[in-house]
Amino acid sequence: MKSKLCILTALAALTALTSLSLFGADAKAGQVAYEKSCKGCHGATGAGNPAIAKMLSATIPELGSAAVQSQSDADLAKVITEGKGKMKPIKTLLGPPADVVAYIRTFKK
């Protein structure tokens, strides 16, 4: 019984560390988080907000583009949690980054 508990504890810890659900990512939950934390800069369709890009003097990549979609889920989750370039890390994300990544995958062209 003790070994089963250790295995379950290890699986729970691994899941928490990697921000992945044991049952897969939830794009619907990711949409809610995206709309709260990402939509302001990336826009409703992931095409980017030109006003924000201009204000930051930055290029906001289109999330449906081949360049973004070709990145691994882990790489996209890292950008969300750690930031990249002028994008700050998202610290108040509702749910695991894997859910937002699943939602971003729906933008694929």
C-alpha positions as CSV (number, residue, x, y, z in Angstrom):
1,M,0.0,0.0,0.0
2,K,2.9,2.4,0.8
3,S,4.4,2.0,-2.7
4,K,1.0,2.8,-4.3
5,L,0.8,6.0,-2.2
6,C,4.4,6.9,-3.2
7,I,3.5,6.4,-6.9
8,L,0.4,8.5,-6.6
9,T,2.2,11.2,-4.7
10,A,5.0,11.3,-7.4
11,L,2.4,11.5,-10.2
12,A,0.6,14.4,-8.4
13,A,3.9,16.2,-7.9
14,L,4.9,15.6,-11.6
15,T,1.5,16.9,-12.7
16,A,1.8,20.0,-10.6
17,L,5.4,20.7,-11.7
18,T,4.6,20.4,-15.4
19,S,1.2,22.1,-15.2
20,L,-0.3,19.2,-17.2
21,S,-3.5,17.5,-16.3
22,L,-3.6,13.7,-16.0
23,F,-6.6,13.8,-18.3
24,G,-5.2,16.2,-20.9
25,A,-5.5,19.9,-21.4
26,D,-8.9,21.6,-21.5
27,A,-9.2,24.1,-24.4
28,K,-12.5,25.5,-23.0
29,A,-10.9,26.3,-19.7
30,G,-8.0,27.7,-21.6
31,Q,-10.3,30.0,-23.5
32,V,-11.5,31.5,-20.2
33,A,-8.0,32.1,-19.1
34,Y,-6.9,33.4,-22.5
35,E,-9.8,35.9,-22.5
36,K,-8.8,37.2,-19.1
37,S,-5.0,37.2,-19.3
38,C,-4.1,37.2,-23.0
39,K,-6.8,38.7,-25.2
40,G,-5.8,42.3,-24.4
41,C,-2.5,42.0,-26.3
42,H,-3.1,39.0,-28.6
43,G,-6.7,39.8,-29.6
44,A,-9.8,37.7,-29.7
45,T,-8.6,35.7,-32.7
46,G,-4.9,35.6,-31.7
47,A,-4.0,38.0,-34.5
48,G,-2.5,40.5,-32.1
49,N,-3.7,44.0,-31.0
50,P,-2.1,46.6,-33.2
51,A,-2.6,49.4,-30.7
52,I,-0.7,47.5,-28.0
53,A,2.0,46.5,-30.5
54,K,2.4,50.1,-31.4
55,M,2.5,51.3,-27.8
56,L,5.1,48.7,-27.0
57,S,7.1,49.1,-30.2
58,A,6.8,45.4,-30.5
59,T,5.7,42.8,-33.0
60,I,3.0,40.5,-31.5
61,P,3.2,37.2,-33.4
62,E,-0.1,35.8,-34.8
63,L,-0.9,32.8,-32.6
64,G,-2.3,30.9,-35.6
65,S,0.8,31.3,-37.6
66,A,3.1,28.4,-38.6
67,A,5.9,29.9,-36.5
68,V,3.8,29.8,-33.3
69,Q,2.0,26.6,-34.0
70,S,5.2,24.7,-34.8
71,Q,6.5,25.3,-31.2
72,S,6.1,22.5,-28.7
73,D,3.4,22.7,-26.0
74,A,6.2,23.0,-23.4
75,D,7.8,25.9,-25.3
76,L,4.4,27.8,-25.5
77,A,3.7,27.1,-21.8
78,K,7.2,28.5,-21.0
79,V,6.5,31.7,-22.9
80,I,3.2,32.0,-21.0
81,T,4.7,31.5,-17.6
82,E,8.1,33.1,-18.1
83,G,7.5,35.7,-20.8
84,K,9.5,36.4,-23.9
85,G,10.9,39.7,-25.2
86,K,8.6,42.4,-24.1
87,M,5.9,40.0,-23.1
88,K,5.8,39.7,-19.3
89,P,5.2,36.4,-17.6
90,I,1.5,35.7,-16.8
91,K,1.4,35.3,-13.0
92,T,-2.4,35.4,-12.6
93,L,-3.4,32.7,-15.1
94,L,-6.6,30.9,-14.3
95,G,-5.7,27.2,-14.4
96,P,-2.7,25.4,-15.9
97,P,-0.8,26.9,-18.9
98,A,-1.5,23.6,-20.8
99,D,-5.2,24.7,-21.0
100,V,-4.2,28.0,-22.6
101,V,-1.9,26.2,-25.0
102,A,-4.7,23.9,-26.0
103,Y,-6.8,26.9,-26.7
104,I,-4.0,28.6,-28.7
105,R,-3.9,25.4,-30.8
106,T,-7.5,26.2,-32.0
107,F,-6.1,29.2,-33.8
108,K,-4.1,27.1,-36.2
109,K,-4.6,28.0,-39.8
